[in-house]
Amino acid sequence: MRDPLDFERRIFVKQFERNAFRKELGRLEPVSRSPWATATDPYQPAERRYRVTRAMLEAFAITSGFRLGITTKSQLVTRDIDVLQEIARRHFLTVSMT
């Protein structure tokens, strides 16, 4: 981007391919760690519209045995309580809020 402020103003959303993600999860060792939000909050305002984080969580909700950590400062995480509860039953889940 030529204008440095575009980095703050423009949002790029990756296309989420549910089947490819599930296939990739199947290749991981069940005790693998999966930290989320190591570089950016998974509950950015754009998540309300695009629901990529929600879709990824839904994929985790039908697997088991992972160590999943989410770090956020957004109250939007509460939208996904139902999926997070299912994940907590099947995985070791930590949600940290600042």
Backbone as CSV, one residue per row, in Angstrom:
resi,resn,N_x,N_y,N_z,CA_x,CA_y,CA_z,C_x,C_y,C_z
1,MET,0.842,-1.173,0.000,0.000,0.000,0.000,0.889,1.238,0.000
2,ARG,0.529,2.156,-0.791,1.359,3.362,-0.914,1.158,4.314,0.252
3,ASP,-0.062,4.488,0.658,-0.351,5.373,1.781,-0.291,4.547,3.063
4,PRO,0.631,4.849,3.979,0.762,4.071,5.218,-0.538,4.003,6.026
5,LEU,-1.385,5.005,5.910,-2.641,4.980,6.652,-3.623,3.945,6.095
6,ASP,-3.418,3.529,4.842,-4.275,2.478,4.283,-4.164,1.192,5.094
7,PHE,-3.001,0.961,5.701,-2.811,-0.222,6.522,-3.795,-0.222,7.689
8,GLU,-4.168,0.953,8.151,-5.107,1.069,9.259,-6.560,1.152,8.784
9,ARG,-6.780,1.594,7.557,-8.135,1.843,7.062,-8.713,0.707,6.225
10,ARG,-7.865,-0.035,5.554,-8.341,-1.076,4.644,-8.304,-2.428,5.333
11,ILE,-9.346,-3.197,5.123,-9.452,-4.522,5.737,-9.408,-5.561,4.625
12,PHE,-8.554,-6.535,4.789,-8.478,-7.656,3.862,-8.933,-8.897,4.614
13,VAL,-9.884,-9.593,4.056,-10.432,-10.787,4.701,-10.063,-11.999,3.852
14,LYS,-9.418,-12.960,4.487,-9.078,-14.183,3.780,-10.332,-15.022,3.605
15,GLN,-10.428,-15.663,2.475,-11.526,-16.592,2.238,-11.299,-17.821,3.122
16,PHE,-12.315,-18.235,3.810,-12.208,-19.397,4.677,-12.807,-20.598,3.979
17,GLU,-12.012,-21.622,3.825,-12.467,-22.861,3.194,-12.626,-23.914,4.287
18,ARG,-13.872,-24.104,4.701,-14.191,-24.987,5.834,-13.633,-26.395,5.647
19,ASN,-13.826,-26.999,4.478,-13.365,-28.370,4.261,-11.844,-28.480,4.292
20,ALA,-11.158,-27.520,3.718,-9.692,-27.528,3.742,-9.183,-27.375,5.173
21,PHE,-9.849,-26.539,5.963,-9.446,-26.343,7.356,-9.647,-27.628,8.153
22,ARG,-10.788,-28.287,7.961,-11.041,-29.549,8.662,-10.006,-30.605,8.278
23,LYS,-9.661,-30.643,7.010,-8.648,-31.594,6.542,-7.306,-31.310,7.215
24,GLU,-6.953,-30.047,7.294,-5.700,-29.652,7.946,-5.715,-30.029,9.426
25,LEU,-6.841,-29.827,10.101,-6.944,-30.221,11.508,-6.724,-31.726,11.661
26,GLY,-7.198,-32.486,10.699,-7.027,-33.931,10.741,-5.579,-34.369,10.635
27,ARG,-4.726,-33.527,10.111,-3.301,-33.838,9.977,-2.502,-33.519,11.234
28,LEU,-3.064,-32.713,12.117,-2.341,-32.299,13.322,-2.448,-33.343,14.418
29,GLU,-1.418,-33.390,15.226,-1.469,-34.238,16.411,-2.500,-33.651,17.360
30,PRO,-3.354,-34.475,17.948,-4.419,-33.961,18.825,-3.927,-33.103,19.988
31,VAL,-2.726,-33.330,20.492,-2.261,-32.527,21.628,-1.592,-31.231,21.190
32,SER,-1.641,-30.937,19.901,-1.019,-29.712,19.387,-1.625,-28.476,20.034
33,ARG,-0.804,-27.459,20.181,-1.291,-26.172,20.660,-1.765,-25.367,19.467
34,SER,-2.820,-24.634,19.657,-3.324,-23.769,18.601,-3.623,-22.403,19.205
35,PRO,-2.594,-21.564,19.326,-2.846,-20.224,19.881,-3.481,-19.324,18.835
36,TRP,-4.476,-18.578,19.234,-5.128,-17.621,18.355,-4.797,-16.230,18.852
37,ALA,-4.709,-15.316,17.946,-4.491,-13.906,18.264,-3.074,-13.655,18.734
38,THR,-2.116,-14.327,18.112,-0.737,-14.047,18.473,-0.252,-12.757,17.827
39,ALA,-0.859,-12.358,16.733,-0.471,-11.115,16.066,-1.615,-10.111,16.014
40,THR,-2.827,-10.608,16.016,-3.978,-9.724,15.932,-5.183,-10.388,16.599
41,ASP,-6.080,-9.602,17.070,-7.258,-10.082,17.774,-8.195,-10.803,16.787
42,PRO,-8.617,-12.050,17.073,-9.517,-12.736,16.151,-10.928,-12.150,16.142
43,TYR,-11.201,-11.262,17.075,-12.524,-10.624,17.140,-12.439,-9.147,16.760
44,GLN,-11.779,-8.888,15.636,-11.760,-7.543,15.075,-13.198,-7.151,14.711
45,PRO,-13.495,-5.866,14.601,-14.849,-5.453,14.231,-15.373,-6.119,12.960
46,ALA,-14.513,-6.422,12.003,-14.944,-7.060,10.754,-15.482,-8.472,10.993
47,GLU,-15.152,-9.080,12.134,-15.649,-10.420,12.437,-17.168,-10.445,12.533
48,ARG,-17.771,-9.337,12.926,-19.241,-9.288,12.984,-19.843,-9.608,11.612
49,ARG,-19.210,-9.126,10.581,-19.730,-9.315,9.220,-19.258,-10.625,8.593
50,TYR,-17.975,-10.944,8.724,-17.395,-12.055,7.975,-17.451,-13.400,8.699
51,ARG,-17.483,-13.402,10.010,-17.664,-14.614,10.816,-16.631,-15.703,10.544
52,VAL,-15.413,-15.311,10.206,-14.347,-16.279,9.947,-13.944,-16.972,11.247
53,THR,-13.796,-16.223,12.318,-13.437,-16.814,13.604,-14.503,-17.818,14.024
54,ARG,-15.745,-17.452,13.902,-16.848,-18.351,14.261,-16.772,-19.646,13.453
55,ALA,-16.537,-19.536,12.160,-16.456,-20.715,11.295,-15.297,-21.623,11.709
56,MET,-14.172,-21.033,12.074,-13.036,-21.830,12.514,-13.346,-22.530,13.839
57,LEU,-13.991,-21.815,14.739,-14.368,-22.418,16.015,-15.335,-23.583,15.803
58,GLU,-16.252,-23.441,14.884,-17.200,-24.521,14.591,-16.473,-25.771,14.101
59,ALA,-15.397,-25.588,13.346,-14.604,-26.735,12.892,-13.923,-27.408,14.084
60,PHE,-13.411,-26.616,15.017,-12.796,-27.195,16.216,-13.839,-27.921,17.065
61,ALA,-15.068,-27.445,17.055,-16.113,-28.008,17.912,-16.476,-29.442,17.543
62,ILE,-16.089,-29.902,16.362,-16.389,-31.284,15.984,-15.136,-32.158,15.999
63,THR,-14.053,-31.649,16.568,-12.834,-32.440,16.756,-12.594,-32.533,18.258
64,SER,-11.459,-33.086,18.639,-11.159,-33.131,20.071,-9.664,-33.264,20.299
65,GLY,-9.254,-32.911,21.513,-7.897,-33.148,21.965,-6.877,-32.042,21.761
66,PHE,-7.270,-30.896,21.269,-6.313,-29.807,21.045,-6.238,-28.891,22.257
67,ARG,-5.170,-28.129,22.320,-5.011,-27.063,23.315,-5.223,-25.761,22.553
68,LEU,-6.332,-25.129,22.789,-6.723,-23.937,22.035,-6.716,-22.731,22.962
69,GLY,-5.997,-21.692,22.579,-5.945,-20.459,23.364,-6.368,-19.272,22.525
70,ILE,-7.278,-18.481,23.062,-7.775,-17.286,22.375,-7.490,-16.077,23.255
71,THR,-6.936,-15.040,22.654,-6.697,-13.785,23.354,-7.447,-12.687,22.616
72,THR,-8.257,-11.931,23.350,-9.056,-10.881,22.723,-9.305,-9.752,23.708
73,LYS,-9.655,-8.627,23.188,-10.116,-7.529,24.035,-11.543,-7.136,23.664
74,SER,-12.157,-7.962,22.815,-13.490,-7.666,22.305,-14.568,-8.447,23.045
75,GLN,-15.675,-7.794,23.310,-16.823,-8.471,23.901,-17.530,-9.366,22.888
76,LEU,-17.143,-9.267,21.627,-17.740,-10.105,20.587,-17.516,-11.593,20.867
77,VAL,-16.513,-11.913,21.635,-16.257,-13.311,21.991,-17.486,-13.940,22.647
78,THR,-18.289,-13.149,23.315,-19.480,-13.687,23.984,-20.515,-14.191,22.977
79,ARG,-20.466,-13.712,21.749,-21.369,-14.198,20.702,-21.172,-15.697,20.483
80,ASP,-19.946,-16.165,20.700,-19.590,-17.544,20.393,-19.570,-18.454,21.613
81,ILE,-20.207,-18.042,22.695,-20.215,-18.835,23.927,-20.692,-20.262,23.666
82,ASP,-21.709,-20.441,22.855,-22.226,-21.789,22.604,-21.164,-22.699,21.982
83,VAL,-20.431,-22.188,21.010,-19.389,-22.979,20.359,-18.202,-23.164,21.305
84,LEU,-17.855,-22.123,22.043,-16.744,-22.230,22.984,-17.028,-23.254,24.079
85,GLN,-18.270,-23.355,24.516,-18.629,-24.359,25.513,-18.437,-25.772,24.958
86,GLU,-18.823,-25.976,23.711,-18.621,-27.289,23.094,-17.131,-27.582,22.935
87,ILE,-16.370,-26.587,22.531,-14.925,-26.758,22.400,-14.318,-27.106,23.757
88,ALA,-14.756,-26.438,24.805,-14.222,-26.696,26.153,-14.510,-28.131,26.604
89,ARG,-15.586,-28.719,26.142,-15.888,-30.113,26.472,-14.943,-31.079,25.755
90,ARG,-14.445,-30.672,24.592,-13.653,-31.583,23.755,-12.159,-31.280,23.753
91,HIS,-11.766,-30.104,24.209,-10.384,-29.642,24.121,-9.992,-28.989,25.446
92,PHE,-8.724,-28.598,25.527,-8.279,-27.739,26.612,-8.355,-26.319,26.065
93,LEU,-9.267,-25.521,26.565,-9.522,-24.176,26.030,-9.193,-23.119,27.065
94,THR,-8.490,-22.089,26.618,-8.230,-20.911,27.435,-8.658,-19.686,26.643
95,VAL,-9.477,-18.836,27.261,-9.850,-17.557,26.657,-9.342,-16.470,27.581
96,SER,-8.467,-15.613,27.059,-7.909,-14.511,27.836,-8.438,-13.206,27.278
97,MET,-8.862,-12.346,28.182,-9.365,-11.040,27.760,-8.567,-9.948,28.442
98,THR,-8.344,-8.884,27.694,-7.643,-7.732,28.279,-8.606,-6.590,28.430
